């Protein structure tokens, strides 16, 4: 009689452990809402930057930068934007003016998201866009 109860208890505990592990293995996602990759923004004086971060449990640190699309370019103010929020989803919105740059200049919008508290694993993504 004890053997079937023991097997049932082990099965319930195993199911609970595997179920909780599946929740932790969800995807980390960075979505660029605006601007999109290889787009030309309509107005260089008022560019909406909108990025959505998603984590399976809680967001750790994230960082957003805008640079001229060239190697070693410095971040353009007010970037870098950094944060550390304990939510599953966070949308960052910011307006930036790039009207002081020549028409046709390409920029790189980059976002990174730490996958753990120590930031030993990161998700990084970027898009390239142009001004008119």
C-alpha positions, 0 to 999 in steps of 0.5 A, spaced: 500 500 500 505 504 501 509 503 494 503 506 490 502 512 495 510 513 494 510 513 487 504 518 486 508 523 491 514 522 487 510 523 481 507 529 483 514 532 486 517 531 479 511 534 475 512 540 480 519 541 479 519 540 471 513 545 471 517 550 474 523 549 470 519 551 464 517 557 466 524 559 467 526 557 460 522 563 457 525 567 452 528 574 453 526 579 447 528 585 445 523 589 440 525 595 436 518 598 435 521 605 432 525 606 428 525 599 425 531 596 421 534 600 415 528 605 415 529 612 414 525 616 419 520 622 417 523 627 421 530 628 424 528 633 429 524 629 433 525 621 432 521 617 437 525 611 440 521 606 442 524 599 445 520 593 448 524 589 453 521 582 455 524 577 460 521 570 463 521 572 470 524 579 471 528 584 467 535 585 470 539 591 467 538 594 460 542 599 456 540 603 450 545 607 446 544 611 439 551 612 435 553 614 428 553 608 424 561 607 424 566 603 428 568 607 435 562 612 435 561 615 441 553 615 444 549 621 442 546 624 448 541 623 452 544 616 451 546 611 454 540 610 457 540 604 463 535 601 467 534 595 472 527 594 473 524 588 476 518 587 472 517 582 466 516 587 460 518 594 460 517 599 454 522 605 453 520 611 450 525 617 448 525 623 443 531 625 440 533 630 435 539 628 430 537 634 426 545 637 427 547 631 422 547 631 415 542 628 411 543 621 409 547 620 416 546 612 418 545 611 425 545 605 430 540 604 435 543 598 440 539 595 446 542 590 451 539 586 456 542 582 462 539 575 462 542 574 470 543 578 475 551 578 474 550 580 467 555 574 465 550 573 459 547 578 455 542 579 449 544 584 444 540 587 438 541 593 434 538 596 428 540 601 423 536 607 421 537 613 416 535 621 417 532 624 411 
